Each structure stands twice: as structure tokens, then as C-alpha cells.
Amino acid sequence: MAAGTKGVARAEREAQIVEVACRVFGEHGYAATSVADVAAAAGISKPLIYQYFGSKDGLYVAALRAAAAVLVGEIERTAALGAVGIDRAVVTLDGMFRVLADRPWLWRLVFDATAPREGEVAAVLAEHEQRLVVLGSDGVGDLLALVGNTDPDDLSALRAVWENTFRTLVGWWLDHPDVTPEAMSARCQRLFAVVLSGSVP
């Protein structure tokens, strides 16, 4: 997609550039991506990117905000469905698989290990991380409440377990692109059943 078409309004062109940047940064990582790479993929000049975003980090922050908004927005959507406990976990994962099916690079962008860990990029990452912590705590809190557990340390520990489980399952799925979202959601249901029951369902 060329983002440099003449006659396109600036806001629309910026959005097009950010969309391309999400894909390029997500596929290759922050460290291995240059402004020139994004400009070439978008069909525009490097000076135009600098004019709009100021720097590589400015462009990355815009892409990061866009990608994180999609991921967090999807988790917020599934949280609002009202599922509780393991059902909520499966619904959350299913929603994530489906939203990433055509745009897997969004996940890799948000969880890019090569991204800066200081400055504005780090601040944006921390902002969205906090939103995910709140959502994860809500879901885990509901699960513990089902068995009458209100221990704050249990909540903290189980939230860490859920966060790592969630990221690992999504990461595994992204590494197996032949697996459909529907098949992966069914796999998650089977795995959770095994963990909870100690036997194959």
C-alpha cells in the first residue's frame, strides 16, 4: 500500500504510514528496522516521515500506540462479555487469536524485545502494560472469588501465572501459522481441562 498518494489528507496519510510501520516494525523488530525501510514499504520519502513523526522513535511510538490500542481494546471487549473464571480465559484468548489472524505483527510489535527500555517508547509500553495488569487482575480476581479466596498475594501470583500463560499461548500460536484461531481456541480449552482435572477430557 502506497501512503504517499497526492491529494490524501494529512491525517489519513499519517494513519496509512502508521499502518505500514506496524507491519514493518512487527515483522522485523525495532532494532532491525530503519526509517528508510518504512518509507520504502509505504512508498514515500524519508523526509515525509521525519516531517510527520520527528524521528524513528516518534514513528515507533505512533505504531506502538496503534497496535497496543487494538490488543488492549480486544481484551476490554471480551472482558465486557461477562464470562468468569476459565471461561473468561478462553474467551479472551479466542478474541486475541481472531484479532491477530490477519495482523500477527501487531503482537510482535507490542512485545518486541529489541524496543528501547527508556524514553518515550518505554513510557508508552508501561502505560499499556498497566492497562493489561488491571484487566488481568480483574479476571484472576473473579476466578479466585469463585472459591472464596481473597488473599492479595495469591492474586498477585496467579495474575503472573495467567500473564505468562496468555503470552506463551499466543506466542506458540504465532509460531504455528497453519493453526487457525478456531483450532487454537479448542486447543486452549483442552489444555485448561487437563490442567484443572489432571486427566485428558
C-alpha positions in Angstrom: 0.0 0.0 0.0 1.4 3.4 -1.0 0.9 6.0 1.6 2.3 8.9 -0.4 -0.5 9.4 -2.9 -1.0 13.1 -3.7 -4.3 14.6 -2.6 -4.6 12.5 0.5 -5.4 14.4 3.7 -2.6 14.6 6.2 -4.5 12.7 8.9 -5.3 9.9 6.5 -1.8 9.7 5.2 -0.4 9.6 8.8 -2.7 6.7 9.5 -1.6 4.9 6.4 2.1 5.4 7.4 1.4 4.1 10.9 -0.3 1.0 9.5 2.7 0.2 7.3 5.1 1.0 10.2 3.2 -1.5 12.5 3.7 -4.3 9.9 7.4 -3.5 9.2 8.4 -3.0 12.9 6.3 -6.0 13.9 7.9 -8.3 11.2 11.5 -7.2 11.6 11.7 -5.7 15.1 12.7 -2.2 16.3 16.4 -2.7 16.1 16.5 -4.2 12.6 14.1 -1.6 11.1 15.1 1.8 9.8 13.0 4.8 8.8 14.1 4.1 5.2 12.6 0.6 5.5 9.2 2.0 6.5 9.4 4.7 3.8 10.1 2.2 1.1 7.3 -0.1 2.2 4.9 2.9 2.4 6.0 4.3 -1.0 7.0 7.7 0.4 10.2 9.6 1.2 12.1 9.5 4.4 11.8 13.3 4.8 8.0 12.9 4.9 8.2 10.5 7.8 10.5 12.9 9.7 8.1 15.8 8.9 5.2 13.8 10.4 6.8 11.9 13.3 10.1 13.7 14.0 12.3 10.6 14.4 12.4 6.8 14.3 11.3 6.7 17.9 8.4 9.1 17.1 7.2 6.8 14.3 7.7 3.7 16.5 5.6 5.3 19.3 2.8 6.1 16.9 2.9 2.5 15.7 3.1 1.1 19.2 0.1 3.2 20.4 -1.9 1.9 17.4 -1.0 -1.7 17.9 -1.5 -1.6 21.7 -4.9 0.0 21.3 -6.0 -2.9 19.1 -4.8 -5.5 21.6 -6.0 -3.8 24.8 -9.3 -2.9 23.1 -9.9 -6.5 22.2 -9.2 -7.7 25.8 -11.5 -4.9 27.1 -14.2 -6.1 24.6 -14.0 -9.7 25.7 -13.9 -8.7 29.4 -17.2 -6.9 29.0 -18.9 -10.1 27.8 -19.2 -11.2 31.4 -17.5 -14.6 31.2 -16.0 -15.7 34.5 -13.1 -17.9 35.5 -11.7 -20.3 32.9 -14.5 -19.4 30.5 -13.2 -15.8 30.6 -9.6 -17.0 29.9 -10.8 -19.0 26.8 -12.9 -16.1 25.6 -10.0 -13.7 26.0 -7.6 -15.9 24.1 -10.1 -16.7 21.4 -10.7 -13.0 20.8 -7.0 -12.3 20.6 -6.4 -15.2 18.1 -9.1 -13.8 15.9 -8.0 -10.2 16.0 -4.4 -11.2 15.2 -5.3 -13.7 12.5 -4.7 -11.2 9.7 -2.3 -8.9 11.6 0.1 -11.1 13.6 2.7 -8.4 13.5 0.7 -6.3 16.0 1.5 -8.7 18.8 5.2 -8.9 17.9 5.4 -5.1 17.8 3.9 -4.6 21.3 6.1 -7.4 22.7 9.3 -6.6 20.8 12.3 -7.4 23.0 14.5 -5.1 20.9 12.5 -2.0 21.6 14.1 0.8 23.8 13.6 0.4 27.5 13.9 4.1 28.2 12.4 7.4 27.0 9.0 7.8 25.4 8.9 4.3 23.9 9.3 2.8 27.4 6.7 5.2 28.8 4.1 4.1 26.2 4.9 0.4 26.9 4.5 1.0 30.6 1.2 2.7 30.1 -0.4 -0.2 28.1 1.3 -2.7 30.4 -0.6 -1.2 33.3 -3.9 -1.5 31.5 -3.2 -5.1 30.9 -2.3 -5.6 34.5 -5.6 -4.2 35.6 -7.6 -6.3 33.2 -5.6 -9.4 34.2 -6.1 -8.7 37.9 -9.9 -8.3 37.4 -10.1 -11.7 35.6 -8.0 -13.5 38.1 -9.8 -11.9 41.0 -13.1 -13.2 39.7 -11.6 -16.7 39.4 -10.4 -16.6 43.0 -13.6 -15.2 44.2 -15.4 -18.3 42.9 -13.6 -20.3 45.6 -13.7 -17.6 48.3 -10.0 -16.7 48.1 -9.3 -13.0 48.8 -5.5 -13.3 49.6 -3.8 -10.5 47.8 -0.5 -12.4 47.4 -2.5 -15.3 45.8 -4.0 -12.7 43.4 -0.6 -11.4 42.5 0.9 -14.8 42.0 -2.0 -16.1 39.9 -2.0 -12.9 37.8 1.7 -13.6 37.0 0.8 -17.2 36.1 -2.0 -16.0 33.8 0.0 -13.3 32.2 2.8 -15.7 31.3 0.3 -18.4 30.2 -1.5 -15.9 28.0 1.6 -14.6 26.3 3.1 -18.1 25.9 -0.1 -19.5 24.2 -0.4 -16.5 21.8 3.4 -16.8 21.1 3.1 -20.5 20.4 0.2 -19.9 18.0 2.0 -17.2 16.1 4.9 -19.6 15.6 2.5 -22.1 14.1 0.7 -20.0 11.4 -1.0 -23.1 10.0 -3.2 -23.4 13.1 -6.5 -21.5 12.7 -7.9 -19.3 15.5 -10.7 -21.8 16.0 -8.4 -24.7 16.3 -6.2 -22.8 18.8 -9.1 -21.9 20.9 -10.2 -25.5 21.0 -6.6 -26.5 22.0 -6.7 -24.0 24.9 -9.9 -25.5 26.1 -8.4 -28.9 26.1 -5.2 -27.8 27.8 -7.1 -25.9 30.6 -9.2 -29.0 31.1 -6.2 -31.2 31.5 -4.6 -28.8 34.0 -7.7 -28.5 36.1 -8.8 -32.1 36.1 -5.4 -33.9 35.8 -6.8 -36.1 33.1 -7.5 -35.9 29.3 -11.0 -34.8 28.7 
